[in-house]
Amino acid sequence: MLHGFIPSDRFFAYLSWSDIQAMPDKENVVIIQPIGAIEQHGHHLPLAVDAAIGVAVLGKALARLAAEIPAYALPSLDYGKSNEHWHFPGTITLSSQTLIAVLMEVGESIYRAGFRKLVLMNSHGGQPQIVEIVARDLHQRYADFMVFPLFTWRVPNMAAELLTPQEREWGIHAGDAETSLLLALLPDHVKMEQAIAEYPPPLPATSLLSLEGKLPFAWVTRDISQSGVIGDPTTATPEKGERILASLAEGWVKVIEDIYHFRSPQVWQENSDRAKLDNAP
């Protein structure tokens, strides 16, 4: 079915236009756009890792969310900006300009329908900057539109507790955490007999630079990995995957609740209203 991991009663595309027109309190309904990628994840994982993780986490969260909190998932956008992986066959990538344009137009469509809270739920590490740009531009264009550029893995979760220190620092692609999740979600599509560990060459001990973080340098995957893996998937287990999935889903339940209750600060409006009162005859 089209909704996949998403509960059918929380799937935006199953609503009719009249359902949406009649929906009460649309300003506080939480609309969530999952954004994934179709890109290489080593020899052992399918191309759909990021897309699958995003919709699975969201689906489990929406299934746990209290019924009185209105929240709906849009159909997943499975293509992303994946050009760091395009030297590996099978990777499909949009340009940054195309992805920005698509997300802007999705956002404008949601705004035009009367909704005022949109979550851009990104599961691919190569495009957080894209969703942040879109969120700021949409809010700048529509002052009452609250857009939240969130990364699937940044909600409170227990993944770090299950990983080695080396994996926590360097396991950024197709490593233990992602492989464990796929073993829990799509076990028939994981080839553990082909899983290998590969970490990037170390930087000089005195270097302040890093792959990611405060002082990164630009890289593409073939610069730092022959297999396409950056991490150690050989220690992955479905049990770890189930625990990571449950904790991510619980974190997303709390975030969705928070967004539902969120009210944007409007200091400029308060100042404007105060000035009008001060200048009143």
PAZAMI-49526 format. One record per residue (C-alpha): residue in one letter; z negated, y negated, x negated. Coordinates in pm, whole numbers, padded with zeros to 5 digits, always signed. Layout:
aZYX;...
end
This chain:
m+00000+00000+00000;l+00060-00358-00103;h-00308-00447-00133;g-00386-00176-00391;f-00745-00214-00514;i-00807-00514-00283;p-00982-00444+00053;s-00716-00488+00320;d-00927-00731+00523;r-00958-00957+00216;f-00586-00954+00131;f-00430-01295+00200;a-00079-01161+00250;y-00186-00950+00549;l-00286-01262+00746;s-00043-01426+00986;w+00034-01796+00981;s-00158-01839+01305;d-00459-01660+01151;i-00454-01918+00874;q-00400-02211+01110;a-00702-02107+01320;m-00929-02027+01025;p-01253-02228+01043;d-01394-02432+00752;k-01083-02382+00539;e-01215-02638+00291;n-01471-02383+00171;v-01270-02061+00199;v-01228-01918-00151;i-00869-01822-00236;i-00828-01614-00552;q-00507-01573-00751;p-00528-01276-00991;i-00310-01333-01298;g-00234-01046-01532;a+00041-00943-01772;i+00290-00667-01837;e+00267-00613-02212;q+00220-00348-02476;h-00128-00201-02524;g-00070+00043-02806;h+00063+00397-02779;h-00211+00519-02546;l-00226+00263-02263;p+00027+00150-02001;l+00180-00196-01996;a-00016-00288-01681;v-00364-00299-01837;d-00446-00666-01774;a-00295-00667-01423;a-00479-00347-01329;i-00816-00463-01461;g-00795-00796-01280;v-00717-00659-00935;a-00962-00368-00974;v-01251-00596-01067;l-01162-00838-00790;g-01121-00561-00535;k-01460-00412-00614;a-01620-00758-00601;l-01464-00843-00265;a-01578-00507-00125;r-01935-00598-00223;l-01920-00961-00112;a-02122-01051+00197;a-01901-01054+00507;e-02005-01408+00599;i-01851-01552+00281;p-01478-01609+00343;a-01274-01514+00037;y-00921-01378+00008;a-00711-01240-00276;l-00352-01351-00315;p-00099-01091-00435;s-00142-01044-00808;l+00088-01234-01041;d+00155-00952-01285;y+00384-01135-01527;g+00223-01376-01772;k+00278-01554-02100;s+00286-01257-02336;n+00519-01370-02613;e+00268-01270-02883;h+00358-00911-02791;w+00732-00940-02740;h+00823-00756-03060;f+00694-00438-02890;p+00934-00282-02636;g+00837-00313-02270;t+00656-00644-02290;i+00775-00885-02020;t+00691-01250-02076;l+00728-01579-01898;s+00747-01901-02094;s+00449-02134-02072;q+00666-02378-01876;t+00764-02113-01621;l+00409-01988-01572;i+00278-02342-01531;a+00550-02417-01274;v+00480-02098-01076;l+00104-02156-01066;m+00146-02523-00976;e+00370-02433-00682;v+00137-02155-00565;g-00150-02402-00581;e+00041-02665-00388;s+00125-02407-00120;i-00241-02315-00084;y-00337-02683-00062;r-00067-02749+00199;a-00213-02468+00413;g-00543-02657+00426;f-00746-02471+00162;r-00941-02667-00096;k-01085-02399-00328;l-00856-02195-00552;v-00964-01957-00827;l-00713-01877-01100;m-00851-01540-01212;n-00685-01469-01545;s-00717-01131-01716;h-00485-01185-02015;g-00625-01333-02335;g-00298-01506-02421;q-00301-01761-02139;p-00642-01922-02070;q-00501-02255-02185;i-00220-02227-01929;v-00455-02182-01633;e-00679-02463-01758;i-00382-02701-01772;v-00274-02602-01421;a-00625-02640-01280;r-00664-02990-01423;d-00318-03101-01311;l-00366-02971-00957;h-00701-03145-00925;q-00562-03466-01070;r-00278-03455-00817;y-00505-03369-00521;a-00851-03516-00571;d-01014-03295-00307;f-00865-02972-00446;m-01118-02771-00643;v-00942-02535-00885;f-01136-02294-01105;p-00960-02158-01420;l-01168-01848-01487;f-01133-01553-01725;t-01210-01212-01577;w-01430-01109-01870;r-01643-01424-01888;v-01866-01353-01591;p-02203-01195-01680;n-02140-00829-01764;m-02272-00549-01979;a-01961-00467-02184;a-02109-00604-02507;e-02409-00372-02475;l-02178-00069-02489;l-01968-00174-02789;t-02030-00159-03163;p-02079-00491-03349;q-01735-00450-03507;e-01575-00390-03170;r-01753-00688-03013;e-01608-00912-03284;w-01260-00765-03334;g-01180-00540-03037;i-00966-00790-02850;h-00671-00577-02737;a-00643-00215-02620;g-00980-00131-02775;d-01289+00043-02643;a-01359-00179-02340;e-01006-00192-02200;t-00945+00176-02266;s-01274+00274-02101;l-01182+00071-01794;l-00839+00233-01771;l-00998+00577-01805;a-01206+00488-01499;l-00924+00323-01304;l-00598+00501-01398;p-00696+00811-01598;d-00359+00980-01544;h-00190+00696-01733;v-00410+00701-02046;k-00298+00914-02342;m-00618+00950-02541;e-00452+01193-02781;q-00241+00899-02900;a-00528+00651-02931;i-00583+00511-03279;a-00814+00245-03416;e-00665-00055-03591;y-00836-00376-03690;p-00666-00684-03838;p-00678-00746-04213;p-00999-00931-04301;l-00992-01299-04388;p-01157-01416-04710;a-01534-01419-04678;t-01539-01794-04745;s-01282-01878-04475;l-01381-02082-04172;l-01077-01964-03978;s-01059-01687-03719;l-00815-01508-03488;e-00984-01671-03191;g-01279-01901-03149;k-01349-02249-03279;l-01102-02262-03569;p-00813-02026-03489;f-00472-01989-03646;a-00153-01900-03460;w-00050-01536-03479;v+00164-01278-03303;t+00055-00919-03270;r+00290-00769-03529;d+00128-01000-03789;i-00203-00817-03756;s-00131-00473-03608;q+00130-00202-03656;s+00033-00004-03347;g-00027-00297-03113;v-00397-00209-03096;i-00662-00456-03212;g-00982-00256-03183;d-01101+00103-03157;p-01008+00288-02838;t-01109+00630-02975;t-01470+00586-02861;a-01375+00498-02501;t-01509+00703-02210;p-01467+00686-01832;e-01845+00660-01795;k-01844+00341-02002;g-01553+00219-01795;e-01740+00271-01467;r-02042+00080-01600;i-01828-00208-01726;l-01636-00222-01397;a-01954-00232-01189;s-02107-00508-01400;l-01790-00719-01398;a-01764-00682-01021;e-02125-00786-00975;g-02065-01090-01193;w-01765-01183-00980;v-01963-01147-00657;k-02205-01409-00791;v-01924-01639-00905;i-01744-01622-00569;e-02072-01697-00391;d-02127-01991-00625;i-01778-02129-00561;y-01820-02095-00185;h-02133-02311-00199;f-01995-02550-00462;r-01950-02916-00377;s-01754-03127-00623;p-01925-03428-00779;q-01747-03742-00661;v-01906-04023-00859;w-01598-04240-00818;q-01620-04207-00439;e-01992-04285-00440;n-01929-04597-00648;s-01647-04701-00417;d-01862-04654-00108;r-02148-04847-00270;a-01915-05132-00361;k-01790-05151-00003;l-02147-05175+00124;d-02237-05440-00134;n-01932-05650-00035;a-01978-05609+00338;p-02030-05938+00528;
end
